[in-house]
Amino acid sequence: MKTPFEAVALEYGQYKTPRVSVKGQNELAQRIVEEAKKQGVYVTEDPQLLALLSRLDVDQEIPQDVYTAVAVILSWVYWLKGMQPGDEKK
């Protein structure tokens, strides 16, 4: 049996902590990734983080035990975009 393709998107900037903004499997997951790339959103593949985030509901804040993993990804995105923390609120 084939493992489903999954995607989870986080939203950060309007909230104190990142939240799950959308998630899906298979065809919906593929559309999420394609739209993210089309919009210039950076996409990373981290199976362990995906396993944790996929348990959350849409609009749910990420739990404290994944702060570090998400912070690493966010710092990578900031660096790639030449941003500083707080720029996302502008």
Contacts in CASP RR format, 6 or more apart in sequence:
PFRMAT RR
TARGET T0000
AUTHOR 0000-0000-0000
METHOD contacts of the structure
MODEL  1
MKTPFEAVALEYGQYKTPRVSVKGQNELAQRIVEEAKKQGVYVTEDPQLL
ALLSRLDVDQEIPQDVYTAVAVILSWVYWLKGMQPGDEKK
4 25 0 8 1.000
4 26 0 8 1.000
4 29 0 8 1.000
5 25 0 8 1.000
5 26 0 8 1.000
5 29 0 8 1.000
5 30 0 8 1.000
6 23 0 8 1.000
6 24 0 8 1.000
6 25 0 8 1.000
6 29 0 8 1.000
6 50 0 8 1.000
6 54 0 8 1.000
7 23 0 8 1.000
7 24 0 8 1.000
7 25 0 8 1.000
7 28 0 8 1.000
7 29 0 8 1.000
7 30 0 8 1.000
7 32 0 8 1.000
7 33 0 8 1.000
7 50 0 8 1.000
8 20 0 8 1.000
8 22 0 8 1.000
8 23 0 8 1.000
8 24 0 8 1.000
8 50 0 8 1.000
8 53 0 8 1.000
8 54 0 8 1.000
8 56 0 8 1.000
9 20 0 8 1.000
9 21 0 8 1.000
9 22 0 8 1.000
9 23 0 8 1.000
9 32 0 8 1.000
9 36 0 8 1.000
9 41 0 8 1.000
10 18 0 8 1.000
10 19 0 8 1.000
10 20 0 8 1.000
10 21 0 8 1.000
10 53 0 8 1.000
10 62 0 8 1.000
10 70 0 8 1.000
11 18 0 8 1.000
11 19 0 8 1.000
11 20 0 8 1.000
11 21 0 8 1.000
12 18 0 8 1.000
12 19 0 8 1.000
12 74 0 8 1.000
12 88 0 8 1.000
13 86 0 8 1.000
13 88 0 8 1.000
13 89 0 8 1.000
14 89 0 8 1.000
15 61 0 8 1.000
17 61 0 8 1.000
17 62 0 8 1.000
17 67 0 8 1.000
18 61 0 8 1.000
18 62 0 8 1.000
18 70 0 8 1.000
18 74 0 8 1.000
19 59 0 8 1.000
19 60 0 8 1.000
19 61 0 8 1.000
19 62 0 8 1.000
20 53 0 8 1.000
20 56 0 8 1.000
20 57 0 8 1.000
20 58 0 8 1.000
20 59 0 8 1.000
20 60 0 8 1.000
20 62 0 8 1.000
21 58 0 8 1.000
21 59 0 8 1.000
22 32 0 8 1.000
22 58 0 8 1.000
23 29 0 8 1.000
23 32 0 8 1.000
23 53 0 8 1.000
23 54 0 8 1.000
23 56 0 8 1.000
23 58 0 8 1.000
24 32 0 8 1.000
33 43 0 8 1.000
36 42 0 8 1.000
36 43 0 8 1.000
37 43 0 8 1.000
42 76 0 8 1.000
42 77 0 8 1.000
42 80 0 8 1.000
42 81 0 8 1.000
44 73 0 8 1.000
44 76 0 8 1.000
46 69 0 8 1.000
46 73 0 8 1.000
48 69 0 8 1.000
49 66 0 8 1.000
49 69 0 8 1.000
49 70 0 8 1.000
49 73 0 8 1.000
52 63 0 8 1.000
52 65 0 8 1.000
52 66 0 8 1.000
52 69 0 8 1.000
53 62 0 8 1.000
53 66 0 8 1.000
56 62 0 8 1.000
56 63 0 8 1.000
62 70 0 8 1.000
77 83 0 8 1.000
78 84 0 8 1.000
78 85 0 8 1.000
78 87 0 8 1.000
END
